[in-house]
Amino acid sequence: MKKIVVTLALLLAAQTAQAQSLVFGAGYSDFSDSDADDEAVFTVEYHHRPFHEASRFSATWGGALTVDTASNVHIGIGLIGFYTFADRWFVEGSVMPGYFSKSDELSDLGGEFQIRSLLGLGYTLDSGNRISFAITHKSNASTNNENPGVNSALLRYHYQF
């Protein structure tokens, strides 16, 4: 399974030449299972150029790799939406189904298939790069018998290409 994660991460990295942005994030994860250890978490995301743009809204696709300090890993691919308001401020939302590799039984989220949802608020800098604060939730959407989930809070930097 780790070979699959590494292969997908390399494919994701190979696509960055065409990327609209790379997003680097760091924060903290809180597992719903009270016996699980909460962990520091790090993310790298790839956001492609928008396939749809309206006056304030844009939609694109992308991928995300999330790793925490206990070596739990999630890699997902999905849709991302941005809504710009008040000049430089924006709201971001995404849904990325993908593969989750647990580090131990306490970090079990009920299966390998997990969906990461994200809601973020951010600001566009003079350079065109962005900063944002986001919350994420990973769960299997009750596709398995167990569905404890994990929530994260992240500070993120969006490097625009």
BALOBA-1460 file (C-alpha; in Angstrom, 3 decimals):
// residues 161
<rec num="1" residu="m" x="0.000" y="0.000" z="0.000"/>
<rec num="2" residu="k" x="2.840" y="2.407" z="0.747"/>
<rec num="3" residu="k" x="4.119" y="1.873" z="-2.816"/>
<rec num="4" residu="i" x="0.727" y="3.053" z="-4.104"/>
<rec num="5" residu="v" x="0.889" y="6.188" z="-1.949"/>
<rec num="6" residu="v" x="4.439" y="6.978" z="-3.077"/>
<rec num="7" residu="t" x="3.555" y="6.384" z="-6.746"/>
<rec num="8" residu="l" x="0.488" y="8.647" z="-6.533"/>
<rec num="9" residu="a" x="2.500" y="11.343" z="-4.761"/>
<rec num="10" residu="l" x="5.165" y="11.236" z="-7.490"/>
<rec num="11" residu="l" x="2.519" y="11.465" z="-10.219"/>
<rec num="12" residu="l" x="0.984" y="14.420" z="-8.411"/>
<rec num="13" residu="a" x="4.383" y="16.116" z="-8.137"/>
<rec num="14" residu="a" x="5.098" y="15.493" z="-11.832"/>
<rec num="15" residu="q" x="2.001" y="17.500" z="-12.772"/>
<rec num="16" residu="t" x="3.134" y="20.678" z="-10.983"/>
<rec num="17" residu="a" x="4.615" y="22.121" z="-14.191"/>
<rec num="18" residu="q" x="1.019" y="22.744" z="-15.318"/>
<rec num="19" residu="a" x="-0.261" y="23.718" z="-11.854"/>
<rec num="20" residu="q" x="-2.115" y="26.845" z="-10.956"/>
<rec num="21" residu="s" x="-0.876" y="26.553" z="-7.389"/>
<rec num="22" residu="l" x="0.782" y="24.424" z="-4.773"/>
<rec num="23" residu="v" x="-0.646" y="24.716" z="-1.274"/>
<rec num="24" residu="f" x="1.458" y="23.927" z="1.799"/>
<rec num="25" residu="g" x="-0.298" y="23.516" z="5.128"/>
<rec num="26" residu="a" x="0.470" y="22.695" z="8.736"/>
<rec num="27" residu="g" x="-1.836" y="22.247" z="11.683"/>
<rec num="28" residu="y" x="-3.374" y="19.866" z="14.176"/>
<rec num="29" residu="s" x="-5.645" y="16.815" z="13.821"/>
<rec num="30" residu="d" x="-8.243" y="15.705" z="16.361"/>
<rec num="31" residu="f" x="-9.395" y="12.090" z="16.014"/>
<rec num="32" residu="s" x="-13.023" y="11.489" z="17.010"/>
<rec num="33" residu="d" x="-12.023" y="8.268" z="18.800"/>
<rec num="34" residu="s" x="-11.041" y="9.442" z="22.303"/>
<rec num="35" residu="d" x="-8.431" y="6.648" z="22.584"/>
<rec num="36" residu="a" x="-6.553" y="7.844" z="19.473"/>
<rec num="37" residu="d" x="-3.654" y="10.272" z="19.813"/>
<rec num="38" residu="d" x="-4.232" y="13.681" z="18.259"/>
<rec num="39" residu="e" x="-1.368" y="14.668" z="15.961"/>
<rec num="40" residu="a" x="0.364" y="17.522" z="14.156"/>
<rec num="41" residu="v" x="-0.517" y="17.328" z="10.465"/>
<rec num="42" residu="f" x="1.113" y="18.524" z="7.220"/>
<rec num="43" residu="t" x="-0.431" y="18.824" z="3.756"/>
<rec num="44" residu="v" x="0.694" y="19.483" z="0.207"/>
<rec num="45" residu="e" x="-1.963" y="20.187" z="-2.409"/>
<rec num="46" residu="y" x="-1.948" y="20.716" z="-6.144"/>
<rec num="47" residu="h" x="-4.646" y="22.980" z="-7.637"/>
<rec num="48" residu="h" x="-4.947" y="22.923" z="-11.432"/>
<rec num="49" residu="r" x="-6.057" y="25.901" z="-13.535"/>
<rec num="50" residu="p" x="-9.805" y="26.513" z="-13.243"/>
<rec num="51" residu="f" x="-12.049" y="24.685" z="-15.700"/>
<rec num="52" residu="h" x="-14.904" y="27.081" z="-14.867"/>
<rec num="53" residu="e" x="-14.758" y="30.783" z="-14.009"/>
<rec num="54" residu="a" x="-17.593" y="33.203" z="-13.324"/>
<rec num="55" residu="s" x="-17.376" y="36.744" z="-11.939"/>
<rec num="56" residu="r" x="-16.476" y="35.690" z="-8.381"/>
<rec num="57" residu="f" x="-16.522" y="31.880" z="-8.496"/>
<rec num="58" residu="s" x="-14.043" y="29.427" z="-9.976"/>
<rec num="59" residu="a" x="-13.942" y="25.627" z="-9.991"/>
<rec num="60" residu="t" x="-10.983" y="23.359" z="-10.549"/>
<rec num="61" residu="w" x="-9.690" y="19.927" z="-9.684"/>
<rec num="62" residu="g" x="-6.710" y="18.979" z="-7.589"/>
<rec num="63" residu="g" x="-5.067" y="16.521" z="-5.286"/>
<rec num="64" residu="a" x="-3.930" y="16.501" z="-1.682"/>
<rec num="65" residu="l" x="-1.396" y="14.512" z="0.313"/>
<rec num="66" residu="t" x="-1.811" y="14.645" z="4.100"/>
<rec num="67" residu="v" x="0.627" y="13.122" z="6.599"/>
<rec num="68" residu="d" x="0.532" y="13.404" z="10.384"/>
<rec num="69" residu="t" x="3.257" y="12.855" z="12.979"/>
<rec num="70" residu="a" x="2.005" y="9.301" z="13.656"/>
<rec num="71" residu="s" x="2.524" y="8.441" z="9.939"/>
<rec num="72" residu="n" x="-1.171" y="8.301" z="9.032"/>
<rec num="73" residu="v" x="-1.429" y="9.168" z="5.325"/>
<rec num="74" residu="h" x="-4.327" y="10.289" z="3.120"/>
<rec num="75" residu="i" x="-4.080" y="10.984" z="-0.593"/>
<rec num="76" residu="g" x="-7.131" y="12.269" z="-2.419"/>
<rec num="77" residu="i" x="-8.227" y="13.760" z="-5.712"/>
<rec num="78" residu="g" x="-11.322" y="15.861" z="-6.247"/>
<rec num="79" residu="l" x="-13.071" y="19.159" z="-6.889"/>
<rec num="80" residu="i" x="-12.172" y="22.582" z="-5.483"/>
<rec num="81" residu="g" x="-14.205" y="25.763" z="-5.537"/>
<rec num="82" residu="f" x="-13.221" y="29.369" z="-4.755"/>
<rec num="83" residu="y" x="-15.543" y="32.291" z="-4.123"/>
<rec num="84" residu="t" x="-13.871" y="35.733" z="-3.994"/>
<rec num="85" residu="f" x="-15.454" y="38.567" z="-2.009"/>
<rec num="86" residu="a" x="-14.427" y="41.926" z="-0.522"/>
<rec num="87" residu="d" x="-11.581" y="42.488" z="-3.001"/>
<rec num="88" residu="r" x="-8.861" y="40.032" z="-1.887"/>
<rec num="89" residu="w" x="-10.738" y="37.710" z="0.487"/>
<rec num="90" residu="f" x="-11.943" y="34.273" z="-0.586"/>
<rec num="91" residu="v" x="-13.739" y="31.186" z="0.655"/>
<rec num="92" residu="e" x="-12.527" y="27.781" z="-0.502"/>
<rec num="93" residu="g" x="-14.273" y="24.426" z="-0.390"/>
<rec num="94" residu="s" x="-13.223" y="21.017" z="-1.641"/>
<rec num="95" residu="v" x="-14.200" y="17.361" z="-1.599"/>
<rec num="96" residu="m" x="-11.441" y="14.804" z="-2.202"/>
<rec num="97" residu="p" x="-12.164" y="11.086" z="-1.946"/>
<rec num="98" residu="g" x="-9.086" y="8.931" z="-1.605"/>
<rec num="99" residu="y" x="-6.940" y="6.361" z="0.138"/>
<rec num="100" residu="f" x="-6.145" y="6.409" z="3.870"/>
<rec num="101" residu="s" x="-3.304" y="4.404" z="5.423"/>
<rec num="102" residu="k" x="-3.525" y="4.127" z="9.212"/>
<rec num="103" residu="s" x="-0.424" y="3.919" z="11.381"/>
<rec num="104" residu="d" x="-2.086" y="1.810" z="14.115"/>
<rec num="105" residu="e" x="-5.475" y="0.458" z="15.223"/>
<rec num="106" residu="l" x="-6.266" y="3.572" z="17.272"/>
<rec num="107" residu="s" x="-6.041" y="5.686" z="14.100"/>
<rec num="108" residu="d" x="-8.497" y="3.442" z="12.235"/>
<rec num="109" residu="l" x="-11.155" y="5.524" z="10.451"/>
<rec num="110" residu="g" x="-13.197" y="2.480" z="9.445"/>
<rec num="111" residu="g" x="-11.463" y="1.611" z="6.186"/>
<rec num="112" residu="e" x="-9.012" y="2.685" z="3.507"/>
<rec num="113" residu="f" x="-11.581" y="4.716" z="1.523"/>
<rec num="114" residu="q" x="-11.944" y="8.159" z="3.134"/>
<rec num="115" residu="i" x="-13.346" y="11.448" z="1.868"/>
<rec num="116" residu="r" x="-11.648" y="14.695" z="2.855"/>
<rec num="117" residu="s" x="-13.847" y="17.785" z="2.894"/>
<rec num="118" residu="l" x="-12.372" y="21.262" z="3.420"/>
<rec num="119" residu="l" x="-13.710" y="24.715" z="4.204"/>
<rec num="120" residu="g" x="-11.246" y="27.606" z="4.239"/>
<rec num="121" residu="l" x="-11.078" y="31.379" z="4.492"/>
<rec num="122" residu="g" x="-8.152" y="33.218" z="2.932"/>
<rec num="123" residu="y" x="-6.551" y="36.405" z="1.696"/>
<rec num="124" residu="t" x="-4.713" y="37.108" z="-1.581"/>
<rec num="125" residu="l" x="-1.343" y="38.854" z="-1.135"/>
<rec num="126" residu="d" x="0.110" y="41.536" z="-3.461"/>
<rec num="127" residu="s" x="2.268" y="38.845" z="-5.120"/>
<rec num="128" residu="g" x="-0.817" y="36.838" z="-6.101"/>
<rec num="129" residu="n" x="0.063" y="34.127" z="-3.588"/>
<rec num="130" residu="r" x="-2.485" y="33.427" z="-0.867"/>
<rec num="131" residu="i" x="-2.707" y="32.553" z="2.809"/>
<rec num="132" residu="s" x="-5.651" y="30.750" z="4.342"/>
<rec num="133" residu="f" x="-7.017" y="29.044" z="7.425"/>
<rec num="134" residu="a" x="-8.932" y="25.830" z="6.772"/>
<rec num="135" residu="i" x="-10.733" y="23.102" z="8.621"/>
<rec num="136" residu="t" x="-10.942" y="19.606" z="7.186"/>
<rec num="137" residu="h" x="-12.891" y="16.477" z="7.987"/>
<rec num="138" residu="k" x="-12.020" y="12.961" z="6.846"/>
<rec num="139" residu="s" x="-14.529" y="10.121" z="7.067"/>
<rec num="140" residu="n" x="-15.829" y="7.251" z="4.984"/>
<rec num="141" residu="a" x="-19.327" y="8.795" z="4.749"/>
<rec num="142" residu="s" x="-20.772" y="5.696" z="6.471"/>
<rec num="143" residu="t" x="-19.686" y="3.405" z="3.629"/>
<rec num="144" residu="n" x="-18.245" y="1.113" z="6.342"/>
<rec num="145" residu="n" x="-19.655" y="-0.074" z="9.668"/>
<rec num="146" residu="e" x="-17.312" y="2.194" z="11.620"/>
<rec num="147" residu="n" x="-16.941" y="5.887" z="10.775"/>
<rec num="148" residu="p" x="-15.160" y="7.786" z="13.575"/>
<rec num="149" residu="g" x="-13.561" y="10.517" z="11.404"/>
<rec num="150" residu="v" x="-10.784" y="13.011" z="12.051"/>
<rec num="151" residu="n" x="-10.908" y="16.829" z="12.016"/>
<rec num="152" residu="s" x="-7.982" y="19.145" z="11.322"/>
<rec num="153" residu="a" x="-7.272" y="22.872" z="11.527"/>
<rec num="154" residu="l" x="-4.614" y="24.144" z="9.103"/>
<rec num="155" residu="l" x="-2.708" y="27.323" z="8.317"/>
<rec num="156" residu="r" x="-1.917" y="27.254" z="4.581"/>
<rec num="157" residu="y" x="0.239" y="29.069" z="2.009"/>
<rec num="158" residu="h" x="-0.871" y="28.979" z="-1.661"/>
<rec num="159" residu="y" x="2.059" y="29.422" z="-4.077"/>
<rec num="160" residu="q" x="0.676" y="30.540" z="-7.443"/>
<rec num="161" residu="f" x="2.289" y="29.517" z="-10.763"/>
